[in-house]
Amino acid sequence: MYMLIDIELKKSNFSEVKKLTKNFTIICSTFCDKTKSINERLKNIEAKDESKQ
């Protein structure tokens, strides 16, 4: 699941990343650090994307 989220981040498919992250959080309670990492990367990418517009 984490790798799928990573792939979608690389594709800039932010809506899918948000959906998968929500599911990932529900599925896995021992991988909380990965969820934080994903959210930080998503924020950084969205900020870069907004600054280009």
PDB file as gemmi writes it, atoms N, CA and C in Angstrom:
CRYST1    1.000    1.000    1.000  90.00  90.00  90.00 P 1                      
ATOM      1  N   MET A   1       0.826  -1.180   0.000  1.00  0.00           N  
ATOM      2  CA  MET A   1       0.000   0.000   0.000  1.00  0.00           C  
ATOM      3  C   MET A   1       0.875   1.250   0.000  1.00  0.00           C  
ATOM      4  N   TYR A   2       1.918   1.231   0.833  1.00  0.00           N  
ATOM      5  CA  TYR A   2       2.832   2.376   0.885  1.00  0.00           C  
ATOM      6  C   TYR A   2       3.478   2.621  -0.477  1.00  0.00           C  
ATOM      7  N   MET A   3       3.876   1.550  -1.131  1.00  0.00           N  
ATOM      8  CA  MET A   3       4.529   1.696  -2.437  1.00  0.00           C  
ATOM      9  C   MET A   3       3.550   2.235  -3.481  1.00  0.00           C  
ATOM     10  N   LEU A   4       2.298   1.838  -3.400  1.00  0.00           N  
ATOM     11  CA  LEU A   4       1.281   2.362  -4.307  1.00  0.00           C  
ATOM     12  C   LEU A   4       1.105   3.864  -4.094  1.00  0.00           C  
ATOM     13  N   ILE A   5       1.090   4.287  -2.854  1.00  0.00           N  
ATOM     14  CA  ILE A   5       1.000   5.715  -2.548  1.00  0.00           C  
ATOM     15  C   ILE A   5       2.210   6.444  -3.122  1.00  0.00           C  
ATOM     16  N   ASP A   6       3.370   5.854  -2.957  1.00  0.00           N  
ATOM     17  CA  ASP A   6       4.601   6.449  -3.477  1.00  0.00           C  
ATOM     18  C   ASP A   6       4.530   6.607  -4.997  1.00  0.00           C  
ATOM     19  N   ILE A   7       4.031   5.607  -5.682  1.00  0.00           N  
ATOM     20  CA  ILE A   7       3.891   5.663  -7.144  1.00  0.00           C  
ATOM     21  C   ILE A   7       2.930   6.781  -7.540  1.00  0.00           C  
ATOM     22  N   GLU A   8       1.806   6.871  -6.853  1.00  0.00           N  
ATOM     23  CA  GLU A   8       0.823   7.908  -7.171  1.00  0.00           C  
ATOM     24  C   GLU A   8       1.373   9.307  -6.887  1.00  0.00           C  
ATOM     25  N   LEU A   9       2.199   9.448  -5.862  1.00  0.00           N  
ATOM     26  CA  LEU A   9       2.856  10.736  -5.601  1.00  0.00           C  
ATOM     27  C   LEU A   9       3.751  11.125  -6.770  1.00  0.00           C  
ATOM     28  N   LYS A  10       4.501  10.160  -7.261  1.00  0.00           N  
ATOM     29  CA  LYS A  10       5.396  10.429  -8.388  1.00  0.00           C  
ATOM     30  C   LYS A  10       4.616  10.800  -9.641  1.00  0.00           C  
ATOM     31  N   LYS A  11       3.392  10.283  -9.771  1.00  0.00           N  
ATOM     32  CA  LYS A  11       2.533  10.603 -10.915  1.00  0.00           C  
ATOM     33  C   LYS A  11       1.778  11.921 -10.706  1.00  0.00           C  
ATOM     34  N   SER A  12       1.952  12.532  -9.540  1.00  0.00           N  
ATOM     35  CA  SER A  12       1.243  13.766  -9.159  1.00  0.00           C  
ATOM     36  C   SER A  12      -0.270  13.558  -9.103  1.00  0.00           C  
ATOM     37  N   ASN A  13      -0.686  12.368  -8.732  1.00  0.00           N  
ATOM     38  CA  ASN A  13      -2.105  12.052  -8.590  1.00  0.00           C  
ATOM     39  C   ASN A  13      -2.505  12.289  -7.131  1.00  0.00           C  
ATOM     40  N   PHE A  14      -2.632  13.563  -6.770  1.00  0.00           N  
ATOM     41  CA  PHE A  14      -2.813  13.952  -5.380  1.00  0.00           C  
ATOM     42  C   PHE A  14      -4.126  13.466  -4.778  1.00  0.00           C  
ATOM     43  N   SER A  15      -5.201  13.476  -5.548  1.00  0.00           N  
ATOM     44  CA  SER A  15      -6.482  13.019  -5.003  1.00  0.00           C  
ATOM     45  C   SER A  15      -6.425  11.537  -4.646  1.00  0.00           C  
ATOM     46  N   GLU A  16      -5.763  10.751  -5.471  1.00  0.00           N  
ATOM     47  CA  GLU A  16      -5.606   9.324  -5.185  1.00  0.00           C  
ATOM     48  C   GLU A  16      -4.701   9.117  -3.971  1.00  0.00           C  
ATOM     49  N   VAL A  17      -3.668   9.935  -3.843  1.00  0.00           N  
ATOM     50  CA  VAL A  17      -2.770   9.837  -2.688  1.00  0.00           C  
ATOM     51  C   VAL A  17      -3.547  10.094  -1.398  1.00  0.00           C  
ATOM     52  N   LYS A  18      -4.380  11.107  -1.406  1.00  0.00           N  
ATOM     53  CA  LYS A  18      -5.167  11.420  -0.209  1.00  0.00           C  
ATOM     54  C   LYS A  18      -6.097  10.265   0.145  1.00  0.00           C  
ATOM     55  N   LYS A  19      -6.742   9.690  -0.864  1.00  0.00           N  
ATOM     56  CA  LYS A  19      -7.648   8.563  -0.631  1.00  0.00           C  
ATOM     57  C   LYS A  19      -6.887   7.354  -0.097  1.00  0.00           C  
ATOM     58  N   LEU A  20      -5.779   7.028  -0.731  1.00  0.00           N  
ATOM     59  CA  LEU A  20      -4.979   5.879  -0.308  1.00  0.00           C  
ATOM     60  C   LEU A  20      -4.396   6.084   1.088  1.00  0.00           C  
ATOM     61  N   THR A  21      -3.985   7.308   1.385  1.00  0.00           N  
ATOM     62  CA  THR A  21      -3.423   7.604   2.701  1.00  0.00           C  
ATOM     63  C   THR A  21      -4.476   7.404   3.788  1.00  0.00           C  
ATOM     64  N   LYS A  22      -5.684   7.830   3.507  1.00  0.00           N  
ATOM     65  CA  LYS A  22      -6.772   7.634   4.470  1.00  0.00           C  
ATOM     66  C   LYS A  22      -6.982   6.140   4.727  1.00  0.00           C  
ATOM     67  N   ASN A  23      -7.020   5.356   3.658  1.00  0.00           N  
ATOM     68  CA  ASN A  23      -7.176   3.906   3.800  1.00  0.00           C  
ATOM     69  C   ASN A  23      -5.973   3.284   4.498  1.00  0.00           C  
ATOM     70  N   PHE A  24      -4.808   3.771   4.169  1.00  0.00           N  
ATOM     71  CA  PHE A  24      -3.576   3.263   4.768  1.00  0.00           C  
ATOM     72  C   PHE A  24      -3.593   3.479   6.279  1.00  0.00           C  
ATOM     73  N   THR A  25      -4.067   4.623   6.700  1.00  0.00           N  
ATOM     74  CA  THR A  25      -4.140   4.941   8.121  1.00  0.00           C  
ATOM     75  C   THR A  25      -5.087   3.984   8.841  1.00  0.00           C  
ATOM     76  N   ILE A  26      -6.188   3.686   8.202  1.00  0.00           N  
ATOM     77  CA  ILE A  26      -7.157   2.762   8.791  1.00  0.00           C  
ATOM     78  C   ILE A  26      -6.584   1.346   8.866  1.00  0.00           C  
ATOM     79  N   ILE A  27      -5.926   0.932   7.807  1.00  0.00           N  
ATOM     80  CA  ILE A  27      -5.407  -0.436   7.714  1.00  0.00           C  
ATOM     81  C   ILE A  27      -4.249  -0.676   8.672  1.00  0.00           C  
ATOM     82  N   CYS A  28      -3.366   0.265   8.761  1.00  0.00           N  
ATOM     83  CA  CYS A  28      -2.106  -0.004   9.450  1.00  0.00           C  
ATOM     84  C   CYS A  28      -1.866   0.967  10.601  1.00  0.00           C  
ATOM     85  N   SER A  29      -1.920   0.465  11.791  1.00  0.00           N  
ATOM     86  CA  SER A  29      -1.687   1.335  12.944  1.00  0.00           C  
ATOM     87  C   SER A  29      -0.229   1.314  13.395  1.00  0.00           C  
ATOM     88  N   THR A  30       0.566   0.381  12.907  1.00  0.00           N  
ATOM     89  CA  THR A  30       1.968   0.298  13.317  1.00  0.00           C  
ATOM     90  C   THR A  30       2.905   1.040  12.374  1.00  0.00           C  
ATOM     91  N   PHE A  31       2.365   1.573  11.295  1.00  0.00           N  
ATOM     92  CA  PHE A  31       3.182   2.237  10.290  1.00  0.00           C  
ATOM     93  C   PHE A  31       2.959   3.749  10.295  1.00  0.00           C  
ATOM     94  N   CYS A  32       2.618   4.296  11.446  1.00  0.00           N  
ATOM     95  CA  CYS A  32       2.227   5.704  11.545  1.00  0.00           C  
ATOM     96  C   CYS A  32       3.291   6.664  11.010  1.00  0.00           C  
ATOM     97  N   ASP A  33       4.544   6.341  11.169  1.00  0.00           N  
ATOM     98  CA  ASP A  33       5.611   7.205  10.662  1.00  0.00           C  
ATOM     99  C   ASP A  33       5.529   7.353   9.152  1.00  0.00           C  
ATOM    100  N   LYS A  34       5.141   6.312   8.468  1.00  0.00           N  
ATOM    101  CA  LYS A  34       5.018   6.371   7.010  1.00  0.00           C  
ATOM    102  C   LYS A  34       3.899   7.325   6.608  1.00  0.00           C  
ATOM    103  N   THR A  35       2.798   7.336   7.337  1.00  0.00           N  
ATOM    104  CA  THR A  35       1.696   8.243   7.039  1.00  0.00           C  
ATOM    105  C   THR A  35       2.152   9.691   7.186  1.00  0.00           C  
ATOM    106  N   LYS A  36       2.900   9.991   8.235  1.00  0.00           N  
ATOM    107  CA  LYS A  36       3.432  11.343   8.427  1.00  0.00           C  
ATOM    108  C   LYS A  36       4.343  11.730   7.272  1.00  0.00           C  
ATOM    109  N   SER A  37       5.183  10.806   6.853  1.00  0.00           N  
ATOM    110  CA  SER A  37       6.103  11.052   5.745  1.00  0.00           C  
ATOM    111  C   SER A  37       5.337  11.352   4.458  1.00  0.00           C  
ATOM    112  N   ILE A  38       4.308  10.574   4.192  1.00  0.00           N  
ATOM    113  CA  ILE A  38       3.495  10.780   2.986  1.00  0.00           C  
ATOM    114  C   ILE A  38       2.842  12.154   3.025  1.00  0.00           C  
ATOM    115  N   ASN A  39       2.248  12.508   4.151  1.00  0.00           N  
ATOM    116  CA  ASN A  39       1.569  13.801   4.262  1.00  0.00           C  
ATOM    117  C   ASN A  39       2.536  14.963   4.088  1.00  0.00           C  
ATOM    118  N   GLU A  40       3.730  14.854   4.634  1.00  0.00           N  
ATOM    119  CA  GLU A  40       4.738  15.903   4.457  1.00  0.00           C  
ATOM    120  C   GLU A  40       5.137  16.034   2.991  1.00  0.00           C  
ATOM    121  N   ARG A  41       5.368  14.916   2.332  1.00  0.00           N  
ATOM    122  CA  ARG A  41       5.744  14.947   0.915  1.00  0.00           C  
ATOM    123  C   ARG A  41       4.619  15.522   0.069  1.00  0.00           C  
ATOM    124  N   LEU A  42       3.379  15.155   0.374  1.00  0.00           N  
ATOM    125  CA  LEU A  42       2.228  15.671  -0.356  1.00  0.00           C  
ATOM    126  C   LEU A  42       2.129  17.187  -0.194  1.00  0.00           C  
ATOM    127  N   LYS A  43       2.295  17.684   1.018  1.00  0.00           N  
ATOM    128  CA  LYS A  43       2.259  19.132   1.255  1.00  0.00           C  
ATOM    129  C   LYS A  43       3.355  19.841   0.471  1.00  0.00           C  
ATOM    130  N   ASN A  44       4.556  19.281   0.472  1.00  0.00           N  
ATOM    131  CA  ASN A  44       5.675  19.887  -0.253  1.00  0.00           C  
ATOM    132  C   ASN A  44       5.410  19.925  -1.751  1.00  0.00           C  
ATOM    133  N   ILE A  45       4.893  18.849  -2.285  1.00  0.00           N  
ATOM    134  CA  ILE A  45       4.618  18.786  -3.722  1.00  0.00           C  
ATOM    135  C   ILE A  45       3.495  19.743  -4.086  1.00  0.00           C  
ATOM    136  N   GLU A  46       2.435  19.787  -3.278  1.00  0.00           N  
ATOM    137  CA  GLU A  46       1.331  20.705  -3.551  1.00  0.00           C  
ATOM    138  C   GLU A  46       1.801  22.153  -3.482  1.00  0.00           C  
ATOM    139  N   ALA A  47       2.672  22.477  -2.540  1.00  0.00           N  
ATOM    140  CA  ALA A  47       3.192  23.841  -2.416  1.00  0.00           C  
ATOM    141  C   ALA A  47       4.002  24.219  -3.651  1.00  0.00           C  
ATOM    142  N   LYS A  48       4.823  23.296  -4.126  1.00  0.00           N  
ATOM    143  CA  LYS A  48       5.601  23.548  -5.339  1.00  0.00           C  
ATOM    144  C   LYS A  48       4.685  23.721  -6.532  1.00  0.00           C  
ATOM    145  N   ASP A  49       3.641  22.891  -6.606  1.00  0.00           N  
ATOM    146  CA  ASP A  49       2.694  22.949  -7.712  1.00  0.00           C  
ATOM    147  C   ASP A  49       1.945  24.280  -7.712  1.00  0.00           C  
ATOM    148  N   GLU A  50       1.541  24.754  -6.538  1.00  0.00           N  
ATOM    149  CA  GLU A  50       0.833  26.027  -6.431  1.00  0.00           C  
ATOM    150  C   GLU A  50       1.729  27.202  -6.789  1.00  0.00           C  
ATOM    151  N   SER A  51       3.003  27.127  -6.475  1.00  0.00           N  
ATOM    152  CA  SER A  51       3.912  28.234  -6.768  1.00  0.00           C  
ATOM    153  C   SER A  51       4.196  28.349  -8.261  1.00  0.00           C  
ATOM    154  N   LYS A  52       3.983  27.279  -9.010  1.00  0.00           N  
ATOM    155  CA  LYS A  52       4.195  27.304 -10.461  1.00  0.00           C  
ATOM    156  C   LYS A  52       3.050  28.000 -11.181  1.00  0.00           C  
ATOM    157  N   GLN A  53       1.894  28.082 -10.528  1.00  0.00           N  
ATOM    158  CA  GLN A  53       0.713  28.662 -11.186  1.00  0.00           C  
ATOM    159  C   GLN A  53       0.656  30.140 -11.047  1.00  0.00           C  
TER     160      GLN A  53                                                      
END                                                                             
